[in-house]
Amino acid sequence: SARRAAAWLTVLGGVSYALLWATVSALISIAFAAIGFGLRFNLSLPSLLMALAGLLVSLALFAGFGVAFASAVVIFKRGGSLGGGTSTAFSLLGGVYYPLSVLDRPLRYLADLLPFTWALNVIRGGLLERHELWSQFAILCVATALVLPVSFAVFSAAVRYARGKGTLGQY
């Protein structure tokens, strides 16, 4: 008899492709900024290792969030706007487009609570600002260690629920 892949593993494969594509696109944009606009990086070994480790841990963390959003899709049969809205909010509040110092105090507190902000700070700190943010990197690692197993468990429960209701095939 053929073995079925675990549901969470199937979703992780789909999410991994999207994250890999986004990473390649970002690297192309960074190369363009470096070549075309003279963007300079701190290329010391500790800074490069911090940025790389921050990127890898961030990818794992956001893959976990992607699996959690997939759970909502399995249960409610919609979720595109939830994921899109969340990524937009993370970008706006995470410091991608402007410094966090321009935000009002309540929004700044919210931004400081977002894992996206921690990830961006760790990667940016290593590559651009010539310092490593070990405390934020540690928090990022702890968040990843918590989010990944919880998101896989939630997704497995969502698939079991949808199978029980007979709605799993409604896509």
Protein Blocks (a to p, Z undefined) as FASTA:
>chain_A
ZZdddfklmmmmmmmmmmmmmmmmmmmmmmmmmmmnopacdfbfklmmmmmmmmmmmmmm
mmmmmmmmmmmmmmnopaklmmmmmmmmmmmmnommpcfklpcfklmmmmmmpmklmmmm
mmmmmmmnopacfklmmmmmmmmmmmmmmmmmmmmmmmmmmmmnopmmmZZ
